[in-house]
Amino acid sequence: MKTLSDLPKISSFRMKEATNKPEAIISIIDVLKHNPLWLNKCTSAEFAIVYNMHTTQKRKSCLELMSFQQVRDLFIEIKTEYYKQLDLQF
C-alpha cells in the first residue's frame, strides 16, 4: 500500500516570465536560488559558468556582462527544462 511519502514530490516553485534582459536575469537568479533538481538537465556553457558562481551578486554581474542573445538562450534553456518538469508532474 502506498503512503503519502511514496508519492512524487511536486514542487511549488513557479518560474517568472521575462520579456527583456533585466527580467530574464531576475528570473534566472531566482531559479538558481531555489536550485530545483531539474536544473541538472541544463548543460550549456553559459549555465555552467553562472551556476558555479556561488553568490547572487557574482551571478548578476556575470549575467549583466553577457550579451542579450546569451542571456536569452540561457533563459530559454532553463524555461524549457522547467516546462518539461511540469509536464512530468501532471
KEKE-3310 file (N, C-alpha, C; in steps of 0.2 Angstrom, whole numbers, plus 5000, padded with zeros to 4 digits):
npx = (5004:5003:5009:5008:5021:5027:5022:5026:5036:5030:5034:5033:5038:5038:5042:5047:5041:5048:5052:5062:5080:5084:5073:5074:5086:5083:5074:5082:5091:5083:5078:5090:5093:5083:5087:5081:5079:5078:5087:5098:5098:5101:5114:5122:5136:5135:5126:5134:5144:5137:5130:5141:5145:5145:5138:5124:5127:5138:5133:5123:5131:5139:5129:5124:5135:5135:5129:5113:5108:5115:5110:5096:5096:5100:5090:5080:5084:5083:5070:5064:5067:5061:5047:5047:5048:5036:5027:5030:5026:5012)
npy = (4994:5011:5026:5043:5048:5041:5046:5056:5070:5086:5101:5118:5128:5142:5148:5164:5174:5182:5197:5205:5208:5212:5207:5193:5191:5192:5182:5171:5171:5169:5156:5150:5152:5144:5132:5120:5102:5098:5107:5101:5096:5106:5110:5119:5130:5143:5141:5133:5142:5152:5145:5140:5151:5157:5166:5178:5191:5189:5181:5189:5200:5193:5189:5201:5206:5197:5195:5200:5190:5178:5178:5177:5164:5156:5158:5153:5139:5136:5138:5129:5117:5118:5118:5105:5098:5102:5095:5082:5081:5082)
npz = (5000:4996:5003:5008:5008:4998:4986:4972:4974:4972:4966:4973:4967:4955:4940:4935:4922:4907:4898:4893:4894:4908:4916:4913:4918:4932:4933:4930:4941:4952:4950:4951:4965:4971:4966:4960:4957:4943:4937:4934:4922:4913:4902:4895:4891:4896:4906:4915:4919:4925:4935:4943:4950:4966:4973:4973:4969:4961:4951:4946:4941:4931:4922:4918:4911:4900:4883:4876:4868:4873:4887:4884:4877:4888:4897:4890:4889:4903:4905:4896:4902:4914:4910:4905:4916:4923:4915:4918:4931:4931)
capx = (5000:5007:5008:5009:5028:5029:5020:5032:5036:5028:5037:5028:5041:5035:5047:5045:5041:5053:5051:5068:5086:5083:5068:5077:5092:5080:5071:5087:5094:5078:5079:5097:5092:5079:5091:5077:5083:5078:5092:5104:5097:5104:5121:5126:5142:5133:5123:5139:5148:5133:5129:5146:5147:5141:5134:5119:5130:5143:5129:5120:5136:5141:5123:5124:5141:5133:5125:5106:5107:5117:5105:5090:5097:5101:5083:5076:5086:5081:5062:5062:5068:5055:5041:5047:5047:5029:5023:5031:5022:5005)
capy = (5000:5017:5031:5050:5049:5037:5050:5060:5077:5091:5107:5123:5134:5144:5152:5170:5175:5188:5199:5208:5206:5213:5202:5187:5190:5191:5175:5166:5171:5167:5149:5147:5152:5139:5126:5114:5096:5098:5111:5096:5094:5111:5109:5124:5133:5149:5139:5131:5147:5156:5141:5139:5157:5155:5172:5181:5197:5187:5179:5195:5204:5189:5189:5208:5206:5193:5198:5199:5183:5173:5178:5174:5157:5153:5159:5148:5133:5134:5138:5123:5111:5120:5116:5098:5095:5102:5090:5076:5081:5082)
capz = (5000:4995:5008:5005:5007:4992:4980:4969:4977:4967:4968:4972:4963:4949:4937:4932:4915:4906:4891:4892:4898:4915:4918:4912:4924:4938:4933:4931:4948:4956:4949:4954:4972:4973:4964:4959:4954:4936:4934:4932:4914:4909:4901:4891:4894:4900:4913:4919:4921:4930:4941:4948:4954:4972:4976:4969:4966:4956:4946:4942:4937:4925:4918:4915:4906:4894:4878:4876:4865:4878:4892:4881:4876:4894:4900:4886:4891:4909:4904:4893:4907:4919:4907:4904:4923:4924:4911:4921:4937:4930)
cpx = (5004:5004:5009:5016:5030:5027:5026:5031:5035:5030:5032:5032:5038:5040:5044:5046:5046:5052:5057:5074:5085:5079:5071:5082:5088:5077:5076:5090:5089:5078:5085:5096:5088:5082:5086:5081:5083:5083:5098:5104:5100:5111:5125:5132:5140:5130:5129:5143:5144:5132:5134:5149:5142:5138:5130:5123:5134:5139:5126:5125:5138:5135:5123:5129:5139:5129:5118:5105:5109:5112:5098:5091:5097:5094:5079:5077:5083:5073:5060:5062:5062:5049:5041:5045:5039:5025:5024:5027:5015:5003)
cpy = (5006:5022:5038:5051:5045:5041:5054:5067:5082:5098:5113:5129:5135:5149:5158:5171:5181:5190:5204:5206:5207:5208:5195:5186:5189:5184:5170:5165:5168:5159:5146:5147:5146:5132:5120:5108:5096:5103:5107:5095:5100:5110:5114:5127:5139:5147:5137:5136:5151:5152:5140:5145:5156:5160:5175:5187:5195:5185:5184:5199:5200:5190:5196:5209:5202:5197:5196:5192:5178:5173:5175:5167:5153:5153:5153:5141:5131:5134:5131:5117:5112:5117:5108:5095:5096:5097:5083:5075:5080:5077)
cpz = (5000:5000:5004:5004:5001:4986:4978:4972:4971:4970:4968:4969:4957:4946:4934:4925:4914:4899:4889:4896:4905:4919:4918:4917:4930:4939:4934:4938:4953:4956:4952:4962:4974:4971:4964:4956:4947:4933:4932:4925:4910:4908:4897:4895:4898:4906:4917:4923:4927:4936:4946:4951:4960:4976:4971:4965:4960:4950:4942:4938:4931:4920:4914:4910:4899:4889:4879:4874:4870:4884:4890:4880:4883:4898:4896:4888:4898:4909:4901:4898:4912:4916:4906:4911:4925:4921:4915:4928:4936:4924)
residu = (MET:LYS:THR:LEU:SER:ASP:LEU:PRO:LYS:ILE:SER:SER:PHE:ARG:MET:LYS:GLU:ALA:THR:ASN:LYS:PRO:GLU:ALA:ILE:ILE:SER:ILE:ILE:ASP:VAL:LEU:LYS:HIS:ASN:PRO:LEU:TRP:LEU:ASN:LYS:CYS:THR:SER:ALA:GLU:PHE:ALA:ILE:VAL:TYR:ASN:MET:HIS:THR:THR:GLN:LYS:ARG:LYS:SER:CYS:LEU:GLU:LEU:MET:SER:PHE:GLN:GLN:VAL:ARG:ASP:LEU:PHE:ILE:GLU:ILE:LYS:THR:GLU:TYR:TYR:LYS:GLN:LEU:ASP:LEU:GLN:PHE)
# end
